[in-house]
Amino acid sequence: MSFTLPPLTSPLRRIGAHEFDFSKRVAVMAIINRTPDSFYDGGRNFALDAAVAAALQAVEDGADWVDIGGVPFAPGEPLPVEEEAERVVPVIEAVRAASDVVISVDTFHAEVARRSIAAGADVINDTTGLSDPDLVGIVAASDASLVITHSLAKPRTQYPRPRYMDVAGEVAGFLRRKADGAVQAGLPARRIIIDPGPDLNKNTLHTLELLRRLDEIAAIGLPLLAALSNKDFIGETLDLPKEQRLEGSLATVVTAVLQGARIVRVHEVAPTVTAVRMAEAVLGLREPAYLRHNMGEANE
């Protein structure tokens, strides 16, 4: 078996202060949730100082960028725009003052996106399938990039018993339509990233099939973000709580990279960076750090 990566229409990307060639390298995105009810950390980084420290530690651990969120995806009461901005903007400002790391903001509100970009964010990561019709225009008017995610429900609402006739085909079609619409609204394709939304309005069987067929989504030609870390489909598959899903998460990350994912969104940065760099070497994208084994007259 050989791994043939789907070609990218615009692999060279300038995101913030950094140049990425996604035909040769995978970016690792660290999750920084400044929420009191975070899915994974339960509010550990809700305090401003804790959120900033977590972001800078992620950079030390090898993250290429940090993704700052102020509202969980899970169903719940809407958070006022003003309050969401008060959560994320100070983190953006503090991290930007300390580092040139790529900063993305997980938001679906155009106004939060506007304030985040003004504060120094390089990417808007919308996990709701562009639910706010004004969001694309805000991003298009800046130099920022946009992550478009497959999601069917209205923000923070339940979507019970999702059904798909062909989950990979339907997700791919949705993302193509949304990306085409964003381009028509003035956002260049070179600033669009796609995310198939594992677990978002999908059950475990849907997400496993989507992961097996991820190359079909990557074939759209835009850099694909895989947000798999510690998700419920891993817990249900392995019968493990969130705090014991690292190995399962790493397995899904490597599976995604081998099928064309070019950005991975994760909680545990250091082990993921190691796994991703090894996957790059298997794909022939990265040379070994050194060569010694069986390279000389004696076996070492």
Helices and strands as residue ranges (DSSP letters): E 12-15, E 18-21, E 27-33, H 48-60, E 65-69, H 81-98, E 102-106, H 110-119, E 123-126, H 135-140, E 145-149, H 167-184, G 189-191, E 192-195, H 204-212, H 214-218, E 224-227, H 232-238, G 242-244, H 246-258, E 261-266, H 269-282
